[in-house]
Amino acid sequence: MNPIIIHTPEAEAHVYTHGAHVTHFQPVGQKRVLFLSSKSWFAFDKPIRGGVPICFPWFGPKPNEPHHGLARIREWTVENSTPDSILLCLYLQPWEARLTVKVSAALSLSFEVINIGTKPEQFEESLHTYLEVGDIRQVSVEGLENTDYLDNTMGLFRKHQGPEPLTFHGETDRVYLDTEATCIVNDPVWQRRLIVEKTGSKDTVVWNPWAAKAKAMPDFGDDEWPHMLCIEAANCKRHAITLPPGGKHTMSTTIRIA
């Protein structure tokens, strides 16, 4: 399993056809932006841990089905490529899914879903972006202030983020609701700010497993959790998308260093 390498004057990215998975993005002269676990399985029947997995056509668990859907463990087809971009496609009845990856000083991902079936269909989705950070315990996130969220560490109990930026003191697994806001990740250890913008997304998922859950995951290093943070563009749960036959929906995210 080898990546497709996109190399531009501004940055380099690696993309796998397995899961249409971007695993690496690094602007010239900067540290890498995406986290990739050293313990990740690069196996055709398993997802890659890190980068930007595509969760589709469902988000989270589903009885007797793969966690976060089928798209991230399927082989996608390269439909088109240029020196700075690639388009990958997957047919997963009743869906056609298309991911466009564009590389410049920013990494831009556009995920389009088309209902190719004969009746209305519903799906959930997430661009499950893993960001690399110096130390999660010193990171803060702006953009989610004064927003309600579902706390998955408390059985999806609904809570409210106050006016202060988000900081991290333990396992964090949240779905922020009704937000299209840009998130700014302040990383004092690496002395940088990461900007995560999105469109076509009503939810923002924020995740870090912390120490105990990291040790329980066989494809995640025990000591890697301080160095990653997921900020995900998503449409899930009550914001699941329903499309009529022939209908299309596009969700996108752009990640850059400020």
N, C-alpha and C positions, 0 to 999 in steps of 0.2 A: 504494500500500500504506500504509494508515493504522492506527495502533493504537487499541485500545479503552482508554480511560483510566478507571481506577478511582480515585476521589478520596474519601478518608475524612477525618474530623477528625484522624486520627493520621498518615496517610501518603498517598502517591500511587504508583500503579503503572501501567505500560503493557503491554498484552498484544496480540500479533498473532495473528490466526487462522492465518497462515502458520506452520506448525510448532507451534501452540499455545505461542508463544514469549513469555515475559516478558522484556522488555528493560530495564525501569527500575523501581526501587523506591527511594523516598526518604522516610524519616520526616520529619515537620515539624521544621524547625530543625536538620536534620542534613545532612551531605554524602550524596551518593547511595551506595547500597550495592552496586549491580551495575555491573560494567564493561561498556561497549559500545564496540567499536572504531569510530573515525571512518571507517575504510576499509571497513566492512561492506557487503556487497551486500544491498540490499533488492530482490531479484529472485525471481520465483516458482519458478525452477528451482534456487535455491541457498540454503544455510542462512544464517541471520543469525549474525554473529560477536560473541558476547558475551551478556549476560543469562543466561537459563537454557534452553539448547537441550535437547530431549528426544532422547536416543539410544535408538532402538528400531526394529525388533526385534533388532538386533545392535549390538555395541559394537566400535568399531575398524574395521579394513579387512575387506572381503569381496570376493573376486574378481568383477570386472565389475559391482559394485554400489556405490551411494553409501557413502562413509565414514560410519560411525555410524548406518546405517539409513535408512529412508524417512520416518519420522515427522516429522523436522525440515524436510523440503522438501515436505510435503503440506499442503493446505488443510483445516483442521479446522472443525467446525460448532459454533456456540454453541448449547448445549442449554438453558441456564438462566443467569440472572444476577440479582444483587441489588445494592444500593448498595455492598457491600463484597466481592463475590465473583463469580466466573464459572466455569461448567462448559463445557468444550469436549470434543468427541467426534470420533473418527476410526475408520472401519471399514477395516481393512487385513487382509484374509483371511489366516489364520483368526482374526484378532483384532478385538476391540472395545477401543479405548483411550480412557480418560476422564481428563482433567486438571481438577482443581478448584484454583482460585487464590483465596486469601482474604487480604485486606489489612487489617491493623490496625497496631499499632506493630511487628509482625513480618510477614514475608511467609511464608505457608504454602502449600506445593504438595503435592497428593496425586494420585499417578498410579496409576490402576487399570487392570489388564489382564484381559480376560475371553476365554477360549477359546470361540469360537462355532462351532468346527469339530466334526468327528465323530470325531477321534482325538487322543491326547495330542500336545501341541506344546511346543517349547522356545523360549525367547527370552532375550535379554540386554537390559539397560536401564541408563540413567544419567540423572539430572537434573544436567546438565553445568554447574553453577553457576559463573559468573565473578564474583568479588568484586573490588571496587575497593579498592586499597590505596595508601598514600602512596609507599612504596618497598619492593619485594619484598626487597631486599638487607638491610633492617632488620627485616623481619617474622619472627615466630616463631609456630609452631602447636603448641598443646597438645592432647592427646587421643589421639595415635597412638604414644605411648611404648610400648616393649617389644612391638612388633607387627611381624610379618613382612610384607614387601611384594615385589611383582614390579617390577623396574626396567626400564622400556621403553627407556631409553637404553642398556641393556646386554643387549638381546635377551631381556627378561623374566627375567633372572637373579634368583633368589630371594635376598633380603637381609633384614637385621633392623635395625629402628629401635631404638636403645638407650634408656636411661632419660631422655635429654634431649629437650626440645622440638625439633621440626623447624625447621631454618633453611635458607636458600637461598643457594647459591653458584654456581649454573650451571643449565643446562637440567634440569628436574625433570619426570618422567613416571612416576608410580608408582601401582600398585594395592595398597593396604593390605588385607590379608586377614583374614577372620574378625573384623571389628570392627563394632560397632554404636555406638561411642562418639561423644559430642558433641565437636566440634572448636571450639577457641577460637583465633581469629586475633588476635594481639597486634600492633597497628600503632602504633609510637611516633611516626611522622611525623605521622599524623592524630590521635594521642592518643585512640585508641578501640580497643575490642575487639569483634569480630564473633563471634557465637555461631551455629554451624551444627549443628543437631540433625537426627536422621533416625530413621525406623522402617522395618521391612521391607527393610532393606539389609544385606548381609553384607560389602560392599566399600566402601572409600572411595578415590576416585581424586584424586590431587593433581597439578596440572600448571601449569608455567610454561615457555614456549618459550625464554626468554632471547634474546639479541641475534641470533645467527645464524639460528635458525629463524624468528624474527619477520620478518627481512628476506626470507625465502624464501616467506612467505605473502602472496599478493596482496591479501587482504582483512583485513590486520592491519598497523597502522602500525609503521614501523621502530622508533620510539622509544616505543611504548606498553607494551612488556613489563614495565618496572619497576612499572607501576601496576595489575597484575592478578594474580589467583591463583585457580585453580580448586580448589574443595573439593566433590567430587561424591558424592552418594549413588548407589550402583550395585549391580547384581548381574550379574557378568560372568564369563567363563571358567568355572572350576569351580563357580561359584555361579549359573550360568544357571538360570532357573526353568523347570520343566516343569509344565504344567497339563493335567489331564484335560478332556474335553469338559464345558463349563459351569463349569469351575474359574475362580477369581478370585485375583488377587494385587494387593496395594496396597503401594506404596512412597511415603514422604513425606519432605519436608524442610522445616524451618522456619529462617529466617534473621532474626536481629535484632541490634541494637546493644546491647551490655551496658550 
